[in-house]
Amino acid sequence: GSTKMGALSACNLMEYGIEQFNLNLIQPHLEKAIQTGVKLSTVISILRISYLPVNESKKSITGFLRVHCLRFICEHFNQIDIPTVRNILPKDISHSMMADILGLLHSECQSSFEQDDNNNNNNNKKTNKSDSKKNAKKAKRLTISHSVATYRK
């Protein structure tokens, strides 16, 4: 039979069917469908799957997939409905997701600030070439800051 399945259907089957119906043979197909299905409309649900206790021992889910989703969220922060994370159950998963999203945003901002500081120190020697890079990083930092401020409203 065919193993083509959408990411959200694969998430549901991964959560509710793998252990209950002993469907371990199709697990690699489900993981592939989930990994290739990360997009704006699915990323929060897919990220949630990576926090479920049933997936704790699956490094492809708790490692690769979680990091991939978190980076995707940070890259598309303005386009993702972050407040929906508050409604995710169980609440401990919701809290972990929010903490990891915030942690990665903080890391991205921190590294951006550090790079700007290094560029400013070296900028005395170089002027025009680094200005465009510095302005791009500053714009990215401002976009993230604006996104976080908008989220807080």
N, CA, C and O atoms as a DFTB+ gen file, in Angstrom:
612 C
 N C O
     1  1       0.810      -1.190       0.000
     2  2       0.000       0.000       0.000
     3  2       0.849       1.247       0.000
     4  3       2.071       1.184       0.131
     5  1       0.209       2.349      -0.144
     6  2       0.878       3.645      -0.185
     7  2       1.135       4.150       1.237
     8  3       0.330       3.941       2.144
     9  1       2.269       4.813       1.403
    10  2       2.587       5.389       2.704
    11  2       2.584       6.911       2.655
    12  3       3.065       7.559       3.585
    13  1       2.046       7.494       1.578
    14  2       1.956       8.943       1.497
    15  2       0.957       9.441       2.529
    16  3      -0.165       8.947       2.631
    17  1       1.401      10.436       3.292
    18  2       0.551      10.944       4.354
    19  2       0.992      12.363       4.661
    20  3       2.178      12.685       4.590
    21  1       0.035      13.205       5.001
    22  2       0.362      14.565       5.391
    23  2       1.038      14.602       6.752
    24  3       0.925      13.668       7.545
    25  1       1.739      15.692       7.007
    26  2       2.495      15.821       8.253
    27  2       1.596      15.769       9.486
    28  3       1.935      15.111      10.469
    29  1       0.462      16.451       9.445
    30  2      -0.409      16.463      10.624
    31  2      -1.041      15.107      10.884
    32  3      -1.190      14.704      12.038
    33  1      -1.414      14.398       9.827
    34  2      -1.945      13.037       9.999
    35  2      -0.877      12.122      10.575
    36  3      -1.153      11.289      11.437
    37  1       0.337      12.287      10.090
    38  2       1.450      11.481      10.607
    39  2       1.703      11.798      12.082
    40  3       2.001      10.899      12.869
    41  1       1.583      13.071      12.456
    42  2       1.736      13.458      13.873
    43  2       0.682      12.767      14.735
    44  3       0.993      12.227      15.796
    45  1      -0.554      12.789      14.273
    46  2      -1.644      12.150      15.027
    47  2      -1.420      10.651      15.176
    48  3      -1.606      10.089      16.255
    49  1      -1.022      10.014      14.089
    50  2      -0.781       8.574      14.150
    51  2       0.420       8.265      15.039
    52  3       0.426       7.266      15.760
    53  1       1.433       9.124      14.986
    54  2       2.610       8.940      15.827
    55  2       2.219       9.038      17.308
    56  3       2.696       8.264      18.139
    57  1       1.353       9.992      17.619
    58  2       0.969      10.202      19.010
    59  2       0.002       9.140      19.518
    60  3       0.161       8.642      20.633
    61  1      -0.991       8.791      18.719
    62  2      -2.076       7.944      19.215
    63  2      -2.068       6.504      18.716
    64  3      -2.786       5.669      19.265
    65  1      -1.273       6.189      17.688
    66  2      -1.393       4.866      17.100
    67  2      -0.192       3.959      17.181
    68  3      -0.346       2.739      17.238
    69  1       1.000       4.521      17.186
    70  2       2.211       3.689      17.108
    71  2       2.253       2.650      18.232
    72  3       2.374       1.454      17.967
    73  1       2.156       3.096      19.462
    74  2       2.244       2.151      20.577
    75  2       0.941       1.389      20.783
    76  3       0.941       0.185      21.039
    77  1      -0.168       2.116      20.667
    78  2      -1.462       1.489      20.940
    79  2      -1.752       0.328      19.987
    80  3      -2.281      -0.705      20.397
    81  1      -1.398       0.510      18.711
    82  2      -1.691      -0.524      17.723
    83  2      -0.443      -1.253      17.238
    84  3      -0.501      -1.999      16.261
    85  1       0.690      -1.039      17.918
    86  2       1.953      -1.685      17.575
    87  2       2.294      -1.517      16.087
    88  3       2.498      -2.486      15.356
    89  1       2.347      -0.259      15.679
    90  2       2.619       0.066      14.282
    91  2       4.066       0.518      14.053
    92  3       4.326       1.414      13.251
    93  1       4.990      -0.108      14.760
    94  2       6.390       0.295      14.686
    95  2       6.982       0.204      13.281
    96  3       7.924       0.927      12.959
    97  1       6.444      -0.669      12.453
    98  2       6.971      -0.827      11.097
    99  2       6.766       0.418      10.230
   100  3       7.561       0.680       9.328
   101  1       5.716       1.178      10.494
   102  2       5.472       2.362       9.669
   103  2       6.070       3.638      10.266
   104  3       5.966       4.716       9.681
   105  1       6.693       3.502      11.427
   106  2       7.251       4.680      12.083
   107  2       8.246       5.450      11.206
   108  3       8.172       6.678      11.168
   109  1       9.165       4.797      10.505
   110  2      10.081       5.564       9.638
   111  2       9.347       6.375       8.566
   112  3       9.774       7.475       8.217
   113  1       8.258       5.835       8.051
   114  2       7.475       6.555       7.047
   115  2       6.774       7.764       7.663
   116  3       6.681       8.823       7.043
   117  1       6.290       7.594       8.876
   118  2       5.647       8.708       9.579
   119  2       6.667       9.809       9.858
   120  3       6.387      10.989       9.651
   121  1       7.843       9.420      10.326
   122  2       8.883      10.405      10.615
   123  2       9.278      11.181       9.362
   124  3       9.497      12.391       9.415
   125  1       9.365      10.483       8.248
   126  2       9.718      11.155       6.987
   127  2       8.621      12.159       6.590
   128  3       8.914      13.282       6.179
   129  1       7.372      11.741       6.718
   130  2       6.257      12.638       6.382
   131  2       6.262      13.869       7.288
   132  3       5.967      14.978       6.845
   133  1       6.593      13.663       8.541
   134  2       6.635      14.775       9.485
   135  2       7.800      15.705       9.168
   136  3       7.628      16.923       9.125
   137  1       8.975      15.141       8.949
   138  2      10.166      15.946       8.687
   139  2      10.054      16.763       7.414
   140  3      10.552      17.887       7.349
   141  1       9.413      16.215       6.414
   142  2       9.298      16.945       5.145
   143  2       8.069      17.842       5.108
   144  3       7.855      18.560       4.131
   145  1       7.258      17.810       6.162
   146  2       6.026      18.593       6.169
   147  2       6.077      19.860       7.001
   148  3       5.035      20.444       7.298
   149  1       7.279      20.300       7.387
   150  2       7.401      21.508       8.206
   151  2       7.129      22.727       7.337
   152  3       7.854      23.009       6.382
   153  1       6.069      23.441       7.691
   154  2       5.730      24.699       7.020
   155  2       4.987      25.587       8.008
   156  3       4.733      25.180       9.141
   157  1       4.644      26.772       7.593
   158  2       4.031      27.747       8.499
   159  2       2.816      27.186       9.227
   160  3       2.641      27.430      10.421
   161  1       1.994      26.453       8.533
   162  2       0.738      25.962       9.115
   163  2       0.895      24.696       9.951
   164  3      -0.039      24.308      10.653
   165  1       2.052      24.049       9.890
   166  2       2.221      22.778      10.601
   167  2       3.308      22.794      11.669
   168  3       3.356      21.890      12.504
   169  1       4.164      23.777      11.663
   170  2       5.371      23.737      12.491
   171  2       5.081      23.631      13.983
   172  3       5.803      22.928      14.690
   173  1       4.057      24.299      14.481
   174  2       3.743      24.234      15.914
   175  2       3.300      22.821      16.300
   176  3       3.742      22.291      17.319
   177  1       2.441      22.218      15.501
   178  2       1.977      20.845      15.781
   179  2       3.123      19.851      15.687
   180  3       3.208      18.920      16.489
   181  1       4.000      20.041      14.718
   182  2       5.132      19.134      14.567
   183  2       6.104      19.307      15.735
   184  3       6.625      18.323      16.261
   185  1       6.346      20.544      16.137
   186  2       7.221      20.782      17.282
   187  2       6.668      20.098      18.529
   188  3       7.429      19.520      19.305
   189  1       5.360      20.156      18.726
   190  2       4.714      19.526      19.882
   191  2       5.038      18.037      19.953
   192  3       5.305      17.509      21.033
   193  1       5.017      17.368      18.821
   194  2       5.296      15.928      18.762
   195  2       6.677      15.623      19.343
   196  3       6.879      14.577      19.959
   197  1       7.620      16.537      19.144
   198  2       8.985      16.281      19.615
   199  2       9.107      16.321      21.137
   200  3      10.119      15.886      21.686
   201  1       8.089      16.837      21.822
   202  2       8.112      16.913      23.285
   203  2       7.319      15.798      23.966
   204  3       7.366      15.671      25.189
   205  1       6.605      15.008      23.210
   206  2       5.785      13.951      23.806
   207  2       6.657      12.877      24.452
   208  3       7.690      12.496      23.901
   209  1       6.237      12.386      25.631
   210  2       7.017      11.348      26.306
   211  2       7.244      10.109      25.437
   212  3       8.287       9.463      25.540
   213  1       6.288       9.781      24.595
   214  2       6.422       8.595      23.738
   215  2       7.601       8.729      22.773
   216  3       8.105       7.723      22.272
   217  1       8.040       9.950      22.510
   218  2       9.141      10.171      21.569
   219  2      10.466      10.503      22.237
   220  3      11.436      10.825      21.550
   221  1      10.526      10.431      23.556
   222  2      11.740      10.798      24.290
   223  2      12.980      10.064      23.819
   224  3      14.059      10.655      23.770
   225  1      12.860       8.813      23.478
   226  2      14.024       8.012      23.095
   227  2      14.351       8.101      21.607
   228  3      15.330       7.506      21.156
   229  1      13.564       8.823      20.854
   230  2      13.760       8.905      19.398
   231  2      14.556      10.157      19.051
   232  3      13.998      11.249      18.941
   233  1      15.866       9.989      18.878
   234  2      16.764      11.119      18.618
   235  2      16.423      11.852      17.329
   236  3      16.654      13.057      17.228
   237  1      15.878      11.147      16.343
   238  2      15.515      11.815      15.091
   239  2      14.379      12.809      15.309
   240  3      14.218      13.759      14.542
   241  1      13.603      12.586      16.345
   242  2      12.479      13.488      16.645
   243  2      12.877      14.523      17.688
   244  3      12.658      15.718      17.490
   245  1      13.460      14.079      18.794
   246  2      13.802      15.023      19.860
   247  2      15.040      15.844      19.521
   248  3      15.239      16.926      20.073
   249  1      15.849      15.350      18.641
   250  2      17.053      16.078      18.250
   251  2      16.833      16.858      16.973
   252  3      16.544      18.054      17.008
   253  1      16.970      16.188      15.859
   254  2      16.912      16.845      14.554
   255  2      15.604      17.601      14.325
   256  3      15.620      18.783      13.981
   257  1      14.493      16.931      14.513
   258  2      13.206      17.538      14.188
   259  2      12.910      18.747      15.081
   260  3      12.448      19.779      14.593
   261  1      13.169      18.626      16.365
   262  2      12.918      19.738      17.282
   263  2      13.755      20.956      16.897
   264  3      13.237      22.070      16.824
   265  1      15.032      20.748      16.655
   266  2      15.920      21.862      16.286
   267  2      15.485      22.464      14.954
   268  3      15.483      23.684      14.789
   269  1      15.123      21.618      14.019
   270  2      14.663      22.101      12.714
   271  2      13.415      22.983      12.866
   272  3      13.326      24.050      12.258
   273  1      12.468      22.535      13.671
   274  2      11.238      23.304      13.891
   275  2      11.525      24.619      14.613
   276  3      10.991      25.664      14.240
   277  1      12.362      24.570      15.636
   278  2      12.679      25.787      16.384
   279  2      13.365      26.817      15.489
   280  3      13.052      28.006      15.558
   281  1      14.281      26.375      14.667
   282  2      14.953      27.306      13.738
   283  2      13.965      27.857      12.720
   284  3      14.008      29.039      12.381
   285  1      13.086      27.009      12.238
   286  2      12.063      27.451      11.282
   287  2      11.187      28.534      11.922
   288  3      10.873      29.542      11.289
   289  1      10.800      28.316      13.172
   290  2       9.968      29.290      13.877
   291  2      10.712      30.620      14.018
   292  3      10.132      31.681      13.791
   293  1      11.971      30.565      14.385
   294  2      12.734      31.806      14.526
   295  2      12.897      32.537      13.198
   296  3      12.836      33.766      13.151
   297  1      13.102      31.789      12.131
   298  2      13.266      32.403      10.813
   299  2      11.968      33.017      10.303
   300  3      12.005      33.990       9.551
   301  1      10.831      32.471      10.696
   302  2       9.528      32.930      10.205
   303  2       8.663      33.463      11.342
   304  3       7.437      33.366      11.285
   305  1       9.286      34.021      12.364
   306  2       8.602      34.401      13.589
   307  2       7.373      35.281      13.331
   308  3       6.327      35.081      13.948
   309  1       7.497      36.238      12.435
   310  2       6.382      37.162      12.149
   311  2       5.175      36.465      11.529
   312  3       4.052      36.959      11.630
   313  1       5.399      35.334      10.897
   314  2       4.340      34.666      10.152
   315  2       3.686      33.518      10.914
   316  3       2.705      32.939      10.448
   317  1       4.224      33.193      12.076
   318  2       3.726      32.038      12.816
   319  2       2.864      32.519      13.973
   320  3       3.184      33.506      14.636
   321  1       1.783      31.819      14.203
   322  2       0.836      32.174      15.251
   323  2       1.342      31.658      16.598
   324  3       0.840      30.666      17.126
   325  1       2.337      32.345      17.139
   326  2       2.987      31.934      18.384
   327  2       2.000      31.821      19.554
   328  3       2.131      30.892      20.351
   329  1       1.011      32.731      19.695
   330  2       0.093      32.602      20.840
   331  2      -0.645      31.265      20.916
   332  3      -1.127      30.902      21.989
   333  1      -0.745      30.526      19.819
   334  2      -1.419      29.221      19.872
   335  2      -0.676      28.235      20.759
   336  3      -1.262      27.261      21.232
   337  1       0.610      28.480      20.988
   338  2       1.388      27.578      21.838
   339  2       0.815      27.565      23.260
   340  3       0.900      26.556      23.960
   341  1       0.239      28.674      23.675
   342  2      -0.363      28.749      25.023
   343  2      -1.463      27.711      25.221
   344  3      -1.676      27.242      26.339
   345  1      -2.156      27.353      24.160
   346  2      -3.300      26.444      24.248
   347  2      -2.925      24.975      24.100
   348  3      -3.791      24.104      24.180
   349  1      -1.670      24.698      23.889
   350  2      -1.242      23.313      23.684
   351  2      -1.313      22.549      24.998
   352  3      -0.924      23.041      26.057
   353  1      -1.820      21.338      24.888
   354  2      -1.904      20.445      26.039
   355  2      -1.002      19.252      25.806
   356  3      -0.812      18.859      24.655
   357  1      -0.457      18.678      26.805
   358  2      -0.452      19.113      28.193
   359  2       0.373      20.387      28.374
   360  3       1.256      20.689      27.570
   361  1       0.074      21.119      29.432
   362  2       0.673      22.431      29.674
   363  2       2.188      22.367      29.842
   364  3       2.881      23.313      29.467
   365  1       2.716      21.285      30.393
   366  2       4.168      21.214      30.556
   367  2       4.864      21.206      29.196
   368  3       5.975      21.720      29.062
   369  1       4.214      20.625      28.190
   370  2       4.768      20.663      26.838
   371  2       4.699      22.082      26.291
   372  3       5.651      22.567      25.680
   373  1       3.580      22.739      26.511
   374  2       3.429      24.127      26.087
   375  2       4.518      25.002      26.695
   376  3       5.121      25.821      26.002
   377  1       4.765      24.829      27.975
   378  2       5.780      25.631      28.657
   379  2       7.174      25.334      28.117
   380  3       7.973      26.251      27.927
   381  1       7.469      24.079      27.872
   382  2       8.778      23.706      27.325
   383  2       8.978      24.282      25.929
   384  3      10.061      24.761      25.591
   385  1       7.924      24.229      25.124
   386  2       8.009      24.773      23.776
   387  2       8.293      26.279      23.826
   388  3       9.180      26.776      23.132
   389  1       7.528      26.998      24.659
   390  2       7.721      28.446      24.769
   391  2       9.127      28.772      25.265
   392  3       9.769      29.692      24.759
   393  1       9.597      28.025      26.245
   394  2      10.937      28.274      26.774
   395  2      12.001      28.044      25.703
   396  3      12.953      28.818      25.604
   397  1      11.854      26.998      24.909
   398  2      12.832      26.721      23.860
   399  2      12.773      27.749      22.737
   400  3      13.811      28.142      22.204
   401  1      11.572      28.189      22.371
   402  2      11.434      29.233      21.345
   403  2      12.097      30.508      21.842
   404  3      12.876      31.128      21.119
   405  1      11.792      30.900      23.066
   406  2      12.376      32.109      23.638
   407  2      13.896      31.965      23.768
   408  3      14.634      32.911      23.492
   409  1      14.358      30.798      24.184
   410  2      15.799      30.563      24.308
   411  2      16.523      30.703      22.988
   412  3      17.599      31.299      22.931
   413  1      15.950      30.163      21.928
   414  2      16.594      30.270      20.623
   415  2      16.550      31.706      20.112
   416  3      17.525      32.181      19.531
   417  1      15.445      32.399      20.317
   418  2      15.379      33.816      19.937
   419  2      16.438      34.616      20.689
   420  3      17.104      35.475      20.110
   421  1      16.587      34.335      21.964
   422  2      17.598      35.020      22.758
   423  2      18.997      34.745      22.217
   424  3      19.807      35.665      22.096
   425  1      19.282      33.499      21.896
   426  2      20.588      33.138      21.343
   427  2      20.846      33.856      20.028
   428  3      21.938      34.373      19.793
   429  1      19.828      33.881      19.172
   430  2      19.973      34.566      17.880
   431  2      20.241      36.047      18.077
   432  3      21.112      36.612      17.417
   433  1      19.504      36.682      18.976
   434  2      19.707      38.106      19.248
   435  2      21.080      38.336      19.858
   436  3      21.788      39.265      19.471
   437  1      21.456      37.491      20.814
   438  2      22.740      37.638      21.490
   439  2      23.892      37.525      20.503
   440  3      24.808      38.347      20.525
   441  1      23.856      36.512      19.634
   442  2      24.945      36.345      18.672
   443  2      24.961      37.496      17.674
   444  3      26.027      37.903      17.211
   445  1      23.800      38.016      17.345
   446  2      23.721      39.157      16.444
   447  2      24.334      40.399      17.091
   448  3      25.053      41.155      16.437
   449  1      24.046      40.607      18.384
   450  2      24.629      41.738      19.106
   451  2      26.150      41.597      19.197
   452  3      26.877      42.569      18.993
   453  1      26.625      40.395      19.502
   454  2      28.063      40.163      19.616
   455  2      28.759      40.394      18.286
   456  3      29.843      40.976      18.246
   457  1      28.153      39.950      17.206
   458  2      28.743      40.172      15.889
   459  2      28.786      41.655      15.568
   460  3      29.766      42.143      15.005
   461  1      27.731      42.371      15.921
   462  2      27.720      43.818      15.690
   463  2      28.818      44.505      16.485
   464  3      29.474      45.415      15.978
   465  1      29.026      44.075      17.734
   466  2      30.090      44.655      18.554
   467  2      31.451      44.390      17.927
   468  3      32.295      45.284      17.866
   469  1      31.666      43.148      17.457
   470  2      32.928      42.822      16.793
   471  2      33.098      43.632      15.516
   472  3      34.190      44.118      15.221
   473  1      32.026      43.775      14.771
   474  2      32.091      44.568      13.540
   475  2      32.400      46.030      13.845
   476  3      33.156      46.675      13.118
   477  1      31.818      46.547      14.915
   478  2      32.083      47.936      15.279
   479  2      33.548      48.139      15.639
   480  3      34.129      49.172      15.308
   481  1      34.153      47.156      16.318
   482  2      35.573      47.246      16.658
   483  2      36.449      47.210      15.427
   484  3      37.449      47.924      15.351
   485  1      36.084      46.388      14.465
   486  2      36.854      46.286      13.225
   487  2      36.455      47.348      12.214
   488  3      37.141      47.554      11.212
   489  1      35.374      48.001      12.474
   490  2      34.811      48.955      11.514
   491  2      35.676      50.199      11.358
   492  3      35.562      50.918      10.365
   493  1      36.538      50.451      12.335
   494  2      37.418      51.604      12.214
   495  2      38.354      51.453      11.018
   496  3      38.773      52.447      10.425
   497  1      38.676      50.223      10.670
   498  2      39.575      49.947       9.549
   499  2      38.812      49.808       8.235
   500  3      39.318      50.173       7.174
   501  1      37.593      49.276       8.314
   502  2      36.784      49.032       7.116
   503  2      35.527      49.870       7.232
   504  3      34.955      49.979       8.317
   505  1      35.090      50.463       6.135
   506  2      33.891      51.306       6.245
   507  2      32.758      50.804       5.377
   508  3      31.829      50.193       5.904
   509  1      32.785      51.022       4.124
   510  2      31.627      50.790       3.250
   511  2      31.213      49.333       3.130
   512  3      30.016      49.045       3.121
   513  1      32.166      48.395       3.038
   514  2      31.816      46.985       2.862
   515  2      31.048      46.436       4.055
   516  3      30.045      45.744       3.881
   517  1      31.495      46.731       5.232
   518  2      30.840      46.164       6.416
   519  2      29.548      46.896       6.767
   520  3      28.719      46.354       7.498
   521  1      29.358      48.117       6.261
   522  2      28.132      48.863       6.565
   523  2      26.890      48.134       6.091
   524  3      25.896      48.083       6.816
   525  1      26.922      47.566       4.893
   526  2      25.732      46.872       4.394
   527  2      25.454      45.611       5.207
   528  3      24.294      45.296       5.472
   529  1      26.496      44.886       5.606
   530  2      26.300      43.696       6.442
   531  2      25.771      44.091       7.809
   532  3      24.873      43.441       8.344
   533  1      26.321      45.145       8.368
   534  2      25.895      45.606       9.685
   535  2      24.434      46.057       9.643
   536  3      23.659      45.764      10.553
   537  1      24.074      46.765       8.590
   538  2      22.694      47.225       8.457
   539  2      21.731      46.061       8.303
   540  3      20.618      46.108       8.825
   541  1      22.145      45.011       7.590
   542  2      21.290      43.828       7.424
   543  2      21.083      43.130       8.770
   544  3      19.969      42.717       9.093
   545  1      22.146      43.000       9.547
   546  2      22.028      42.362      10.860
   547  2      21.179      43.208      11.792
   548  3      20.374      42.685      12.562
   549  1      21.363      44.519      11.717
   550  2      20.571      45.416      12.549
   551  2      19.092      45.311      12.189
   552  3      18.232      45.305      13.070
   553  1      18.800      45.227      10.894
   554  2      17.408      45.080      10.446
   555  2      16.813      43.775      10.946
   556  3      15.652      43.737      11.354
   557  1      17.604      42.697      10.919
   558  2      17.124      41.403      11.419
   559  2      16.829      41.494      12.906
   560  3      15.804      40.995      13.369
   561  1      17.729      42.133      13.664
   562  2      17.543      42.282      15.098
   563  2      16.296      43.108      15.392
   564  3      15.530      42.783      16.300
   565  1      16.093      44.181      14.618
   566  2      14.914      45.011      14.811
   567  2      13.636      44.257      14.475
   568  3      12.614      44.433      15.138
   569  1      13.692      43.422      13.454
   570  2      12.528      42.620      13.082
   571  2      12.162      41.665      14.211
   572  3      10.988      41.526      14.555
   573  1      13.174      41.002      14.791
   574  2      12.915      40.083      15.904
   575  2      12.372      40.864      17.092
   576  3      11.417      40.430      17.736
   577  1      12.978      42.023      17.391
   578  2      12.499      42.839      18.518
   579  2      11.069      43.283      18.295
   580  3      10.258      43.252      19.220
   581  1      10.746      43.702      17.063
   582  2       9.386      44.120      16.744
   583  2       8.424      42.946      16.872
   584  3       7.313      43.099      17.379
   585  1       8.855      41.773      16.410
   586  2       8.000      40.587      16.488
   587  2       7.693      40.240      17.930
   588  3       6.553      39.919      18.264
   589  1       8.697      40.300      18.787
   590  2       8.490      39.979      20.200
   591  2       7.579      41.022      20.832
   592  3       6.696      40.681      21.619
   593  1       7.788      42.297      20.491
   594  2       6.937      43.359      21.038
   595  2       5.503      43.199      20.579
   596  3       4.574      43.396      21.363
   597  1       5.309      42.841      19.311
   598  2       3.964      42.629      18.772
   599  2       3.314      41.441      19.452
   600  3       2.120      41.477      19.750
   601  1       4.084      40.382      19.703
   602  2       3.572      39.186      20.367
   603  2       3.081      39.516      21.773
   604  3       2.070      38.977      22.224
   605  1       3.800      40.403      22.468
   606  2       3.429      40.740      23.838
   607  2       2.109      41.478      23.925
   608  3       1.429      41.401      24.948
   609  1       1.730      42.193      22.871
   610  2       0.462      42.948      22.864
   611  2      -0.657      41.999      22.877
   612  3      -1.817      42.412      22.874
